[in-house]
């Protein structure tokens, strides 16, 4: 099985990368099969940006062009290949020191493969000053170094970087293709896979989580129920508080187990038993780990709130479709009766206003507005639309 097999719905992008991996490194050109030193993979969340980036990395580093079975492919999958460097942020932004370190490592020649490959996930999380550090590396790259950046869209990067990369745009895979992947890869039954893919709106990672984690699926169902049961300001305020609790619990579930494992591994590397106190000269390392975990928790909470807002948007999207007479392809088809009642009790203009309020809430949370205030403002707007 090759590294391309689990990439669903991206046939055109796969062909571009497959052809490039088989060609010789040359100056950037518009030819479809040309290889260039810097790439940008863009696409909506869940489209598989990072998965495609690492598949391309495997194809470049594998002697068989990405067979998926050899030691090179397995090392890329584990992110331990000697000619692969990665930067995956678990914080709100990528720091300038992280990029400087990566730029320095990009000057090394390949150790065992044809290329040295550097992957930056969430490249959109670089501030302009940090982006300028990366820009210098892209302007004068070593002959056998390949950069692969991942971001939601080209607009998320500064223009000077966009002008120095070859961009490949991914599309949202179909519900059917994501469902088929879950059934094949995760051994999920057809009904559960279809529901998870539909609720995740073809976001592959989220679909996997909804299909394999019953608690995550239950939290999403509760979010939908809360939205459909808002009748006034009091309901809105209580729903906002509960949704914040749901997002916090979801973020905690994702990070808590990993935090504990990291602490155990750090203690083991320092030679400190679990029941022993950490020596004073080693406490700074524990403190650094705790700081990293706090920053990751902040991002996880934001991501959890964003998932809730996306779920809310799916509810009002379904309501709007019913209001304009499009009753097929509902995301939340299990709630058709309640959605129909909501559609009958509101005007389509009010529903659109609520959908705009959801986007405003996302922007506010991204701008460090207190999540509780942003959620309350959103749901109060929704309650007023319902009252209207």
C-alpha positions in Angstrom: 0.0 0.0 0.0 1.5 3.3 -1.1 1.6 6.5 0.9 -1.1 8.0 -1.4 -3.8 5.4 -0.7 -5.4 7.0 2.4 -5.6 10.4 0.8 -9.3 10.7 -0.2 -10.8 13.0 -2.7 -7.5 14.7 -3.7 -6.7 12.9 -7.0 -5.5 16.1 -8.9 -3.2 17.2 -6.1 -1.8 13.7 -5.7 -0.9 13.6 -9.4 0.9 16.9 -9.1 3.0 15.7 -6.2 3.6 12.2 -7.6 4.9 13.6 -10.9 7.1 16.2 -9.1 8.6 13.5 -6.8 9.7 11.6 -9.9 11.3 14.5 -11.6 14.7 16.1 -10.9 15.1 19.2 -8.7 15.1 22.3 -10.9 14.2 25.9 -10.9 10.5 26.7 -10.3 8.4 26.4 -13.5 4.8 26.2 -14.5 5.2 22.8 -16.0 2.9 20.3 -14.3 5.5 17.7 -13.5 8.2 20.1 -12.4 10.0 19.8 -9.1 10.6 23.0 -7.2 12.3 23.8 -3.8 9.2 25.2 -2.0 5.6 24.2 -1.9 2.4 25.5 -0.2 -0.4 23.0 0.4 -3.7 24.9 1.1 -7.2 23.7 1.8 -10.0 23.9 4.3 -9.6 22.3 7.8 -9.8 18.5 7.5 -9.0 18.3 3.8 -5.7 16.5 4.6 -3.1 19.2 4.2 -0.5 17.7 6.5 -1.3 14.1 5.4 -0.5 15.1 1.8 2.6 17.0 2.9 4.0 13.9 4.6 3.0 11.6 1.8 5.0 13.9 -0.6 7.9 13.9 1.9 7.8 10.1 1.8 7.8 10.0 -2.0 10.9 12.3 -2.0 12.8 10.3 0.6 11.7 6.8 -0.3 13.8 4.9 -2.8 10.6 3.5 -4.3 8.8 6.8 -4.5 6.6 6.4 -1.5 5.9 2.6 -1.2 4.6 3.0 2.4 6.3 -0.2 3.5 10.1 0.5 3.7 12.1 1.9 6.6 12.2 5.4 5.0 8.4 5.6 4.7 7.9 4.3 8.3 10.4 6.8 9.6 8.6 9.7 7.8 5.3 8.5 9.3 7.0 8.5 12.7 8.7 11.9 11.9 12.1 10.4 12.8 13.7 10.3 9.3 17.2 11.8 9.4 16.4 13.9 6.3 13.0 15.2 7.6 12.6 18.2 9.8 9.1 19.2 11.0 7.5 22.1 12.8 4.1 21.5 14.3 2.9 24.2 16.6 0.6 23.3 19.5 0.4 26.9 20.6 -1.4 29.9 19.2 1.6 31.1 17.2 4.9 29.7 15.9 7.8 31.4 17.6 10.6 33.1 15.7 13.2 31.0 17.5 11.6 27.8 16.2 11.7 29.1 12.6 15.3 30.2 13.0 16.3 26.8 14.2 14.5 25.2 11.3 16.1 27.5 8.8 19.5 26.6 10.2 18.8 22.9 9.9 17.7 23.5 6.2 21.4 24.2 5.3 22.4 20.6 6.0 22.9 18.2 3.1 20.8 15.1 2.9 22.2 12.3 5.0 20.7 9.2 3.3 18.2 10.3 0.7 18.1 12.5 -2.4 16.5 15.4 -0.6 16.3 17.1 2.8 12.6 17.8 3.4 11.2 20.4 5.8 7.5 20.5 6.6 5.8 23.4 8.5 2.2 22.6 9.5 0.0 25.6 10.3 2.3 28.0 8.5 -0.5 30.6 8.9 0.4 30.9 12.6 3.6 32.8 11.8 3.7 36.5 12.6 5.1 38.8 9.9 8.5 39.1 11.6 8.7 35.3 11.8 7.7 34.9 8.2 10.5 37.2 7.1 13.0 34.8 8.7 11.6 32.0 6.6 11.5 34.2 3.5 15.3 34.5 3.5 15.6 30.7 3.5 13.1 30.4 0.6 15.0 33.0 -1.4 18.3 31.2 -1.3 17.6 27.5 -0.7 20.3 24.8 -0.8 20.1 22.7 -3.9 18.6 19.6 -2.3 16.3 21.1 0.3 12.6 21.1 -0.2 10.2 23.2 1.9 6.5 22.1 2.3 4.2 24.6 4.0 0.6 24.0 5.0 -2.0 26.7 5.5 -5.8 27.1 5.0 -5.3 29.5 2.1 -2.6 31.5 0.3 -4.0 34.7 1.8 -2.8 33.5 5.3 0.8 34.0 4.3 2.6 37.2 3.4 2.8 38.1 -0.3 6.6 37.7 -0.6 6.3 34.1 0.6 3.4 33.3 -1.7 5.5 34.5 -4.6 8.2 32.0 -3.8 6.2 28.8 -3.4 4.3 26.6 -5.8 0.7 26.4 -4.4 -1.4 23.2 -4.5 -5.1 23.7 -3.5 -7.0 20.8 -1.9 -10.7 20.5 -2.0 -13.2 19.2 0.6 -13.6 15.4 0.1 -17.1 14.0 -0.2 -19.0 12.5 2.7 -19.0 9.2 0.8 -15.2 9.1 0.4 -14.6 10.0 4.1 -17.1 7.4 5.2 -15.4 4.7 3.0 -12.0 5.6 4.5 -13.4 5.2 8.1 -14.8 1.9 7.3 -11.6 0.6 5.6 -9.0 2.1 7.9 -10.8 2.2 11.3 -13.1 -0.8 10.9 -16.2 1.3 11.6 -19.6 0.1 10.6 -21.2 1.9 7.6 -24.0 3.8 9.5 -21.5 5.1 12.1 -19.0 6.1 9.4 -21.6 7.9 7.3 -23.0 9.8 10.3 -19.5 10.8 11.5 -18.4 12.0 8.1 -21.6 14.0 7.7 -21.4 15.6 11.1 -17.7 16.4 10.6 -18.6 17.9 7.2 -15.9 15.8 5.6 -13.2 16.9 8.1 -11.2 13.6 8.1 -9.6 14.0 11.6 -12.9 15.1 13.2 -14.8 12.3 11.4 -12.3 9.8 12.8 -12.8 11.1 16.3 -16.6 11.2 16.1 -16.6 7.6 14.8 -14.2 6.2 17.4 -14.9 8.3 20.5 -18.4 8.0 21.9 -17.9 10.9 24.3 -16.9 13.3 21.5 -20.0 12.3 19.6 -22.2 12.8 22.7 -20.7 16.3 23.2 -21.5 17.2 19.7 -25.1 16.0 20.0 -25.5 18.0 23.2 -24.3 21.1 21.4 -26.9 20.7 18.6 -29.7 20.1 21.2 -28.7 23.2 23.1 -28.9 25.3 19.9 -32.3 24.0 18.9 -33.7 24.5 22.4 -32.9 28.2 22.8 -36.1 30.2 23.3 -35.0 33.4 25.1 -32.1 35.3 26.6 -32.0 33.1 29.7 -31.7 30.0 27.6 -29.0 31.7 25.5 -26.8 32.6 28.5 -27.2 29.1 30.0 -26.4 27.5 26.7 -23.3 29.6 26.3 -22.0 28.6 29.7 -22.7 24.9 28.9 -21.0 25.1 25.5 -17.9 26.6 27.1 -17.9 23.7 29.6 -18.2 21.2 26.6 -15.3 22.9 24.8 -13.2 22.8 28.0 -14.0 19.1 28.6 -13.2 18.3 25.0 -9.9 20.1 25.1 -9.0 18.5 28.4 -9.8 15.0 27.0 -7.4 15.7 24.1 -4.5 17.1 26.2 -4.7 15.5 29.6 -3.5 12.0 28.7 -0.7 13.4 26.5 0.4 15.8 29.3 0.8 12.9 31.7 2.8 10.8 29.2 5.1 13.8 28.5 5.8 14.3 32.2 6.6 10.6 32.7 9.0 10.7 29.7 10.7 13.8 31.0 11.2 12.3 34.5 12.6 9.2 32.9 15.0 11.1 30.7 16.2 13.0 33.8 16.5 9.8 35.8 13.9 10.9 38.4 11.4 8.3 39.7 7.7 9.2 39.7 7.5 9.3 43.5 10.7 11.3 44.0 11.0 15.1 44.1 12.6 16.8 41.2 16.1 18.2 42.1 16.4 22.0 42.1 18.8 22.1 39.1 16.3 20.2 36.9 13.1 22.0 37.9 13.5 24.5 35.1 13.0 21.7 32.6 9.7 20.7 34.3 8.7 24.3 34.3 9.4 24.6 30.6 7.3 21.5 29.9 4.4 22.9 32.0 4.5 26.2 30.2 4.4 24.4 26.8 1.4 22.3 28.0 -0.4 25.5 29.2 0.0 27.1 25.8 -1.2 23.9 24.1 -4.2 23.8 26.4 -5.0 27.4 25.3 -4.9 26.4 21.7 -6.9 23.2 22.4 -9.7 25.3 24.1 -9.8 27.7 21.1 -10.0 24.8 18.7 -12.7 23.2 20.8 -14.7 26.4 20.7 -14.2 26.7 17.0 -15.5 23.1 16.5 -18.6 24.1 18.5 -19.1 27.2 16.3 -18.8 25.1 13.2 -21.4 22.7 14.6 -23.7 25.6 15.3 -23.2 26.9 11.8 -24.2 23.5 10.5 -27.5 23.7 12.5 -28.4 27.1 11.1 -27.3 26.1 7.6 -29.7 23.2 7.8 -32.5 25.5 9.0 -31.8 27.9 6.2 -31.9 25.2 3.6 -35.3 24.1 4.9 -36.5 27.7 4.8 -35.6 28.0 1.1 -37.0 24.6 0.2 -33.8 22.6 0.0 -34.6 19.7 2.3 -31.9 17.2 1.0 -28.4 16.8 2.2 -28.9 18.0 5.8 -25.9 17.8 8.0 -27.9 17.1 11.1 -30.5 14.9 9.4 -31.3 13.1 12.7 -32.9 16.3 14.0 -35.0 16.9 11.0 -38.2 17.4 13.0 -36.7 20.0 15.3 -34.9 21.7 12.3 -38.2 21.9 10.4 -39.9 23.5 13.5 -37.1 26.0 13.7 -37.3 26.8 10.0 -41.1 27.4 10.3 -40.8 29.6 13.3 -38.1 32.0 11.9 -37.5 34.1 8.8 -34.6 33.2 6.5 -33.2 36.7 7.0 -32.9 36.1 10.8 -31.2 32.8 10.2 -28.7 34.4 7.9 -28.1 37.1 10.6 -27.4 34.3 13.1 -24.9 32.7 10.7 -23.1 36.0 10.4 -23.0 36.3 14.2 -21.3 32.9 14.3 -18.5 34.2 12.0 -18.3 37.3 14.2 -17.9 35.1 17.3 -15.1 33.1 15.6 -13.3 36.4 14.8 -13.7 37.7 18.3 -12.4 34.6 20.0 -9.4 34.6 17.6 -8.8 38.2 18.7 -8.6 37.2 22.4 -12.1 38.3 23.4 -13.3 36.4 26.4 -14.9 33.2 25.0 -17.8 33.4 27.5 -18.7 36.9 26.3 -18.4 36.0 22.6 -20.6 32.9 23.0 -23.2 34.8 25.0 -23.4 37.6 22.4 -23.8 35.0 19.7 -26.5 33.0 21.3 -28.4 36.1 22.5 -28.5 37.2 18.8 -29.8 33.7 18.0 -32.5 33.9 20.7 -33.7 37.3 19.4 -33.9 35.8 15.9 -36.0 33.0 17.3 -38.2 35.4 19.1 -38.7 37.4 15.9 
